Amino acid sequence: MYLLARMFPLTLLLLLCFHKQAFTVDISDDTPTPDGDIPKKVTVKKTEPLCSYPPLHGISVMDNFPTPEYFYEWFVLPGQPVLFKSVLDKMDSPAYKKWTDDYLRKTYGSSKVTVEKGKKEVRRVDGVRQQTLAEFLSSYHDQDVYMIQNVKDKMKDEIPVPKCLLCGGMQRRLERHIMWFSGGGTRSVLHLDTYHNINCLLDGRKQLIFIDKKHQDKVESEGFVADRGYSEVNVDDVDYDTFPQFKNIPWINATMEKGDCLFIPRSWYHQVNSYGSRNLAVNIWWIHVPWFNTTDCVKAAGMPRPTMLSSYPRAPYEERIRLYLFDPFVDMSEVNKRTFLDTYFSSESTLGDGAVANDPKSDKEQQRIAHRIEKMFEFMDTDNNKVLNWDEIMTFNITSLLVNYGDMFPFDPNDVLFEDKLLEEDVIEAYTEEPKPSAKTTVSHDEF
């Protein structure tokens, strides 16, 4: 009993250390020091990472890539994440089988790559630098660095496109392809992406926190940087006074191991942690396809045969404009004329040289803009029924639309440099895009 009595204060202190909130522990007996001072009480704040409580449930898991149609119907269209276990072990992936440090150094060592200082993401570019891949490979085990790099063209010959993307229209809207490379210990901010993506893990382990996009009002209620798509919450130590919404928000856990691929739907909030002494992943981003082209898959005669990423060019410039124009309606089954006109003749509209409703234009000018927007709709409404279905939206001649109504966009449709300004820029683009050359700069098109 004496021993238990002596241990009780220590046991109480340990129990308090696991309490969620900040607390005060009085480690003094109020006995004055020789100087006559009463010892101060010590406040100990427990560090609590994001989503420290149990998840709502685990992520959906499949042991192989499904057909494109199944993948689109059950995961892409409703926007549901899914983990594909050990799929790289079952497919012909030179990158997965060959990309050791020695191979990468020998084959691509002279390539310039973008390296971020600091494994904990803070979303600023002042710590980003360029170096050769060989230099990164010689230092990443010992330095606090993280490589985030657009996949070089020659590397695309060794990366297969998941077969669930090979028909239905998704294969023609592939966007960015990013390499993520570190010595483990990286932690991202909580963020969302404007594109869908499949992340494939070539080495190491990753753990992801997913928060459904339906909880937007909670996630974005405090400290959310809307124009960059991320939360300022400290993922290692949540301040519940500033971010009370994260006390009990439902979340889903996903743990990736070497050989796994993970579908991350656009607009889902997620936070990524990487582990292992070598962590290497490649992800493929694509523009949302609101309409699945079944005929496209029929022409492919069943399950398409996987081919390398180099066979699929980036989504055409015109298709990005199509997405830009119809992104406000992407969750609708169809778009009627009134909805289209109300959306683009509004204070938030970017058509007609900006926000029409808030611009003190003359009545005559406003009538002209409204008339032009109406004519745009009629141009796309090929069956003249005052409703646009996704078949019409995805097949109207976008080039002709730009020729005839280019003046209605807040950019010059003939400016090829606008290609990277169309959509909300993801921070990865800011980190990985090389500066665009001036007119006086001579640039080699050979990335190597």
C-alpha positions in Angstrom: 0.0 0.0 0.0 2.8 2.3 0.8 4.4 1.7 -2.6 1.0 2.4 -4.3 0.6 5.6 -2.4 4.0 6.8 -3.4 3.3 6.0 -7.1 -0.1 7.7 -7.2 1.1 11.3 -8.0 3.2 10.0 -10.8 0.4 7.9 -12.2 -1.9 10.9 -12.1 0.6 13.1 -14.0 0.9 10.4 -16.7 -2.8 10.2 -17.1 -3.1 14.0 -17.5 -0.5 13.9 -20.2 -2.9 12.1 -22.4 -5.7 14.6 -22.0 -6.6 16.5 -25.2 -6.6 20.0 -23.9 -3.8 22.2 -22.4 -3.6 21.7 -18.6 -1.6 23.0 -15.6 0.5 20.7 -13.4 1.6 22.2 -10.1 5.0 20.6 -9.4 5.7 22.7 -6.3 4.6 22.3 -2.7 4.3 26.0 -2.3 7.4 26.1 -0.2 9.3 29.3 -0.7 12.8 29.2 -2.3 15.8 30.5 -0.4 15.1 33.8 -2.1 11.6 33.9 -0.8 9.8 33.2 -4.2 6.9 30.8 -4.5 7.7 28.4 -7.5 5.5 29.1 -10.5 3.0 26.6 -11.7 4.1 24.9 -14.9 1.7 24.7 -17.9 2.2 21.7 -20.1 0.4 21.6 -23.5 0.0 18.3 -25.1 0.9 18.1 -28.8 -2.0 16.7 -30.7 -1.7 16.0 -34.5 -4.6 16.4 -36.9 -7.2 13.7 -36.6 -5.7 12.0 -33.5 -9.0 10.3 -32.8 -10.2 7.1 -34.6 -11.3 7.4 -38.2 -14.9 7.0 -39.4 -13.7 4.0 -41.3 -11.0 2.7 -43.6 -10.8 3.4 -47.3 -12.3 1.2 -50.0 -9.8 -1.4 -51.2 -9.5 -3.3 -54.5 -6.8 -5.8 -55.4 -6.6 -4.8 -59.1 -7.5 -1.9 -61.3 -11.1 -2.2 -62.5 -12.4 -1.5 -66.0 -12.5 2.2 -66.9 -16.3 2.2 -66.9 -16.6 0.6 -63.4 -13.9 3.0 -62.1 -15.7 6.0 -63.5 -19.2 4.9 -62.3 -18.3 3.9 -58.8 -15.4 6.2 -57.9 -14.8 9.1 -60.3 -18.3 10.3 -60.8 -19.4 10.2 -57.1 -15.9 11.3 -56.0 -14.9 8.4 -53.8 -11.3 7.5 -52.9 -10.1 3.9 -53.4 -6.9 2.1 -52.7 -5.5 -0.4 -55.2 -3.4 -2.9 -53.3 -0.1 -4.3 -54.8 -1.2 -3.4 -58.3 2.3 -2.4 -59.4 3.5 -6.0 -58.7 1.0 -7.2 -61.2 1.8 -4.9 -64.2 4.7 -4.2 -66.4 6.1 -1.1 -64.8 9.8 -0.4 -65.6 9.8 2.5 -63.2 8.7 0.2 -60.3 11.1 -2.5 -61.2 14.2 -0.4 -62.2 14.1 2.9 -60.4 16.8 2.4 -57.8 19.0 5.3 -56.9 21.9 3.9 -58.9 19.7 3.5 -62.0 18.2 7.0 -61.7 21.7 8.5 -61.2 23.1 6.7 -64.2 20.1 7.3 -66.5 18.8 10.7 -65.5 21.4 12.1 -63.2 22.1 15.2 -65.2 18.4 16.2 -65.3 17.5 19.4 -63.4 15.0 18.8 -60.6 13.1 21.0 -58.1 13.9 20.5 -54.5 12.0 22.0 -51.6 13.8 22.7 -48.3 11.9 21.3 -45.4 10.0 18.1 -45.2 7.1 19.7 -43.5 5.1 21.6 -46.2 4.5 25.3 -45.5 3.4 26.4 -49.0 6.0 29.0 -49.8 8.5 29.1 -52.7 11.4 30.8 -51.0 12.9 27.5 -50.0 12.8 26.0 -53.4 15.9 25.4 -55.5 17.1 23.7 -58.6 19.8 21.0 -58.7 20.6 17.9 -60.7 19.0 14.6 -59.8 22.4 13.2 -59.1 23.0 15.9 -56.5 19.7 15.2 -54.9 20.4 11.5 -54.7 23.7 12.2 -53.0 22.1 14.3 -50.3 18.4 13.4 -49.6 19.2 10.8 -46.9 21.1 13.4 -44.8 19.3 16.7 -45.5 15.8 18.1 -44.7 14.8 18.2 -48.4 11.9 16.9 -50.6 11.9 16.6 -54.4 8.7 17.6 -56.1 9.2 17.5 -59.9 7.2 17.2 -63.1 8.1 13.8 -64.7 10.7 14.4 -67.4 9.6 13.3 -70.9 12.1 10.5 -71.2 11.0 9.1 -67.8 7.4 8.8 -69.2 8.6 5.9 -71.3 8.9 3.8 -68.1 5.6 4.8 -66.4 2.5 2.8 -67.4 -0.9 4.5 -67.3 -3.3 2.6 -65.0 -5.7 0.7 -67.3 -8.7 2.2 -65.5 -7.8 5.5 -67.3 -7.3 4.1 -70.8 -10.7 4.9 -72.3 -14.0 6.7 -71.8 -12.4 10.1 -72.3 -10.1 10.2 -69.3 -7.1 9.2 -71.4 -7.4 12.4 -73.4 -7.5 14.7 -70.4 -4.4 13.7 -68.6 -2.7 16.7 -67.0 0.4 16.8 -64.8 2.6 13.9 -63.8 4.6 14.6 -60.6 7.5 12.7 -58.9 7.6 12.9 -55.0 10.9 11.8 -53.6 12.3 12.0 -50.1 14.1 10.2 -47.3 10.8 9.9 -45.5 9.4 12.0 -42.7 7.5 14.5 -45.0 4.2 16.0 -43.9 1.9 17.9 -46.2 -0.6 20.6 -45.3 -4.3 19.7 -45.3 -5.4 20.6 -48.9 -7.6 19.8 -51.8 -6.8 19.5 -55.5 -8.7 20.7 -58.5 -7.8 17.6 -60.5 -8.4 13.9 -59.9 -5.2 11.9 -59.5 -3.9 8.4 -59.0 -0.8 8.2 -56.8 1.4 5.2 -57.2 4.0 4.3 -54.5 7.3 2.9 -55.9 9.0 2.8 -52.5 8.3 3.5 -48.9 5.0 3.9 -47.1 2.4 6.7 -46.9 -0.5 7.5 -44.6 -3.2 9.8 -45.7 -6.0 11.6 -43.8 -9.1 12.1 -46.0 -11.9 14.4 -45.2 -15.0 14.3 -47.4 -15.7 17.3 -49.6 -19.2 17.4 -48.1 -17.5 18.9 -44.9 -16.4 22.0 -46.8 -18.2 24.3 -44.4 -16.3 22.9 -41.5 -12.9 22.6 -43.0 -13.0 26.1 -44.6 -14.7 27.9 -41.7 -11.4 29.1 -40.2 -7.9 29.6 -41.6 -8.5 28.3 -45.1 -6.6 29.9 -48.0 -9.2 29.5 -50.7 -7.2 30.7 -53.6 -4.5 28.1 -52.9 -6.8 25.3 -51.7 -5.2 24.6 -48.3 -5.8 25.0 -44.5 -3.3 26.8 -42.3 -4.0 24.4 -39.4 -0.7 23.0 -38.0 -1.1 19.3 -38.8 1.5 18.4 -36.1 -0.2 20.3 -33.3 -3.8 21.5 -33.8 -4.7 24.7 -32.0 -8.3 24.0 -31.1 -8.9 27.6 -30.0 -8.2 28.7 -33.6 -9.5 25.6 -35.4 -12.3 24.2 -33.3 -13.8 22.5 -36.4 -11.1 19.9 -36.2 -12.1 18.5 -32.8 -14.3 15.9 -34.2 -14.6 16.2 -37.9 -15.1 12.7 -39.6 -12.1 11.4 -41.5 -11.0 8.3 -43.4 -7.6 6.6 -43.1 -5.6 5.3 -46.0 -2.3 3.5 -45.6 -0.2 3.0 -48.8 2.6 0.4 -49.0 5.2 -0.1 -51.8 3.4 -1.3 -54.9 0.0 0.3 -54.1 -1.8 3.0 -56.1 -4.4 5.4 -54.6 -7.2 7.3 -56.3 -7.6 10.8 -54.8 -10.8 12.5 -56.0 -10.7 16.2 -56.8 -12.0 18.5 -54.0 -11.5 15.9 -51.2 -9.4 17.3 -48.4 -6.3 15.2 -47.6 -3.1 15.4 -45.7 -0.1 13.1 -46.5 2.6 11.7 -44.3 5.6 9.7 -45.8 7.7 7.1 -44.1 10.7 5.0 -44.8 14.3 5.8 -45.6 13.4 6.1 -49.2 10.0 7.3 -50.3 9.3 7.6 -54.0 5.9 8.1 -55.7 4.5 9.2 -59.0 1.0 10.6 -59.6 -1.0 11.2 -62.7 -3.5 14.0 -62.7 -6.4 14.4 -65.0 -9.2 16.8 -65.7 -12.6 15.7 -64.5 -14.7 14.1 -67.2 -18.4 14.7 -66.4 -19.5 12.4 -69.2 -18.2 8.8 -69.8 -17.8 8.0 -73.5 -18.9 4.4 -73.6 -18.4 4.2 -77.4 -14.8 5.1 -76.8 -14.3 1.9 -74.8 -16.2 -0.2 -77.3 -13.7 0.8 -79.9 -10.9 -0.3 -77.6 -12.4 -3.9 -77.8 -12.7 -4.6 -74.1 -10.1 -3.9 -71.5 -7.4 -1.6 -73.1 -3.9 -2.8 -73.0 -1.7 -0.7 -70.7 0.7 1.6 -72.4 3.3 4.1 -71.2 2.6 7.6 -70.1 4.6 9.0 -73.1 1.8 7.8 -75.4 -0.7 10.2 -73.9 0.1 13.9 -74.3 -1.1 16.5 -71.9 -4.8 17.5 -72.3 -5.0 19.9 -75.3 -5.2 23.6 -74.6 -8.7 23.8 -76.0 -10.0 21.1 -73.7 -8.7 23.1 -70.7 -10.8 26.0 -71.9 -13.8 23.7 -72.2 -13.3 22.7 -68.6 -12.9 26.3 -67.5 -16.2 27.2 -69.1 -18.2 24.4 -67.7 -16.6 23.8 -64.3 -19.5 25.7 -62.5 -21.9 23.0 -63.8 -19.8 19.9 -63.4 -22.1 18.3 -60.8 -25.2 18.9 -62.9 -26.7 16.3 -65.2 -27.5 19.0 -67.7 -27.4 22.8 -68.1 -30.4 24.8 -69.2 -30.2 28.1 -70.9 -31.5 30.1 -67.9 -28.9 28.6 -65.6 -26.1 29.3 -68.0 -27.1 32.9 -68.5 -27.6 33.5 -64.8 -24.2 32.1 -64.0 -22.3 34.1 -66.5 -24.3 37.3 -66.2 -23.5 37.7 -62.5 -21.2 39.4 -60.1 -18.9 36.3 -60.1 -18.7 35.9 -63.8 -15.5 36.0 -65.7 -17.1 36.2 -69.1 -17.8 39.5 -70.8 -14.7 41.3 -69.5 -15.3 40.5 -65.9 -18.1 41.0 -63.3 -21.0 42.4 -65.3 -23.4 43.0 -62.4 -20.8 45.0 -60.4 -19.4 47.0 -63.3 -21.0 50.4 -64.1 -21.3 49.7 -67.8 -23.9 51.4 -69.8 -27.2 49.6 -70.3 -26.3 49.2 -74.0 -23.0 47.5 -73.1 -24.7 45.2 -70.6 -27.3 44.2 -73.2 -24.5 43.5 -75.7 -22.7 41.2 -73.3 -25.9 39.4 -72.3 -26.7 38.9 -76.0 -23.2 37.5 -76.7 -23.5 35.0 -73.8 -26.9 33.9 -75.1 -25.4 33.4 -78.6 -22.6 31.3 -77.1 -25.2 29.0 -75.5 -27.1 28.7 -78.8 -23.8 27.8 -80.6 -23.3 24.9 -78.2 -26.9 23.8 -78.1 -26.8 21.7 -81.3 -30.3 20.3 -81.0 -31.8 23.7 -80.2 -33.8 22.5 -77.1 -32.4 25.1 -74.7 -30.7 22.4 -72.7 -27.1 21.3 -72.9 -26.4 17.7 -72.1 -22.9 16.4 -71.5 -22.8 14.8 -75.0 -23.2 18.3 -76.5 -20.8 19.9 -74.0 -18.0 17.5 -74.6 -18.3 17.4 -78.4 -19.1 20.9 -79.6 -16.3 22.5 -81.6 -14.4 24.4 -79.0 -12.0 25.9 -81.6 -14.9 27.5 -83.5 -16.3 28.8 -80.2 -13.0 30.6 -79.5 -12.8 32.0 -83.0 -16.3 33.4 -82.8 -16.6 34.4 -79.1 -13.0 34.8 -78.0 -13.7 38.4 -77.0 -16.0 37.1 -74.2 -13.1 35.4 -72.2 -10.9 37.3 -69.7 -7.8 36.3 -71.7 -6.6 36.1 -75.2 -7.5 32.6 -76.5 -4.6 32.8 -79.0 -2.1 33.4 -76.2 -0.4 30.0 -75.7 1.2 31.3 -72.5 -2.3 31.4 -71.0 -2.2 27.6 -70.9 -1.0 27.6 -67.3 -3.3 30.5 -66.2 -6.6 28.8 -67.1 -7.4 26.9 -63.9 -6.7 27.7 -60.3 -3.0 27.0 -59.9 -2.1 24.2 -57.6 0.9 24.9 -55.4 2.8 22.0 -57.0 2.8 23.9 -60.3 4.3 26.8 -58.5 7.0 24.6 -57.1 7.7 22.7 -60.3 7.2 25.1 -63.2 10.4 26.5 -64.6 10.2 30.3 -65.3 8.8 31.1 -68.8 11.5 32.5 -71.1 11.6 36.1 -72.2 11.5 36.8 -76.0 15.3 37.2 -75.9 16.0 33.9 -74.3 17.1 30.9 -76.3 15.7 27.7 -75.0 16.5 24.1 -75.9 13.5 21.8 -76.1 15.6 18.9 -74.9 14.9 18.5 -71.2 18.0 16.6 -70.8 
